[in-house]
Amino acid sequence: MVRSRILLALSVSLPIAACSVGPNYHPATPSTLGVPTAYSVSSPVPSKLQPPVDITAWWAGFNDPLLVRIVEQARANNLDIAQAVARLRQARESLIQSRANLLPSVSGSAGYTRSIDFTGTSTVTLPDGTVTSISRGSGDSFSVGGSASYQVGLFGEVRRTVEATSARYAASGYDLATVQISAESEAARNYVLARLDQAQLKNARDSLGIQDDNLEIAGFRVQAGLVSSLDSEQARAQRAQTAATIPTLEQNYNIAVSRVAVLTGQAPGALKADMEALKPIPSGPARVAVGIPADTLRNRPDVRAAERNLAAATAQIGVAKAALYPALAITGSVSTNATAFGNLFQQITGQLFAGLTQAIFNGGRLKAQVRSNEAAADAAFAAYKGTVLTGLEDVENAIVALDASKRRAVEFTIALDAANNSAILSRSQYRAGLTDFTTLNTTESSLLSARNGLSQAQSDQAQALIQLYLALGGGWDATAGAPQAPPKG
């Protein structure tokens, strides 16, 4: 009978709990977030001609097996990603805890007692030979009990809490995706920097070899009395200046390779053997379809995380408002006891209690909490809008950087061809005594500058492309939603 009353009370209270105070969350429209209909810069591919492009594994488009392996290692072993996975698991457990509050809490107890009554007597001989009498008697007692409690949440405070924790869990999943694509792009970017340093080291060493020859020729001409020692000193100064750049380039190369290794969860020197072979700076596809600005809302995980944080902040307003209204709690208990285990359930007693509490005076604390949560929601909206606009800014900056690096690469290709021809002519003319060393020095410096300029433009183009993929949200499957927390272990 008591059990049925408890169930009846719970069944009546559940529909009542469906009333939730506070604002219901509705996603903001692109216009509210300030999203334009088109980018303000020229897209690599006109929007009307853009077919859907899968950039989930964008690194494969660079056609560099070592780059692909490094990015995959970063996805699997990066320690920032491991921390984000742990935070996602923590958010999932918080969600489980808040959902548990939607159900009654039930506990049980059982006991056994053996008592002794001194109602009978018996004679006992003690060790010293004294004879005495004692009273004795015994009895058993068994008890079983259970209790249940339920916080009804008349005004939706429990459901709003679940709503908030669910949104925060989703935000943690998107945060994980953000860390993943950041680690991928950072590993790829440092790989490109390492290849740039290698290229510039080769340029410097090749130029150093030529300058050694020029220094030797200048020395011969000085000894022959054909020129003054000025030629020899100029050649010596030029060689020293070129040689001085090599230690810095070697340092930069070591920094980039070490950074790539750490980003893949390894010791700094783990990839030095793999990177030792000289390979060209990777180049990706010539064109990338960027879509329209509204795609940013769907494809960038940081934007989705900011949106979920706004949803959580909105739900917290309802939690705070519910505290202004009465709270209903229902508790019940059932118990039985007997002197014999077989008679334990012959007589059952129970009780049911419903308590209603209402804050009467709290110095304005509860209303202040509502206003505080409303302010937090306003801040969350501003953060959401800021994340959206920053995402659009990232895309436009990457588009411009990619276009600029392409145009620079074209011009440096022309400059390199001209500088190479000039250097060949100058060397030939200097050996024949038809020009002075200053002219030769100028053409050699122009050749090294053109080589390094082209390598830098190629590196900038690869890095701009990586940045564009990152800005577009590449590196994760946007159609799959927020990543879920993997099982521990």
Salt bridges, closest charged atoms under 4 A:
GLU72 OE1 - ARG75 NE 3.84
GLU93 OE2 - ARG92 NE 3.47
ASP140 OD1 - ARG114 NH1 3.00
GLU163 OE1 - ARG160 NH1 2.98
GLU184 OE2 - ARG75 NH1 2.51
GLU186 OE2 - ARG189 NH2 3.09
ASP206 OD2 - LYS202 NZ 2.77
ASP212 OD1 - ARG239 NE 2.33
GLU233 OE1 - ARG236 NH2 2.74
GLU250 OE2 - ARG205 NH2 2.85
ASP274 OD2 - ARG69 NH2 3.21
ASP295 OD1 - ARG298 NH2 2.16
ASP302 OD2 - ARG300 NH2 2.76
GLU307 OE1 - ARG308 NE 2.87
ASP394 OD2 - ARG300 NH2 3.41
ASP403 OD2 - ARG407 NE 3.06
GLU444 OE2 - ARG427 NE 2.61
ASP460 OD2 - ARG408 NH1 2.90
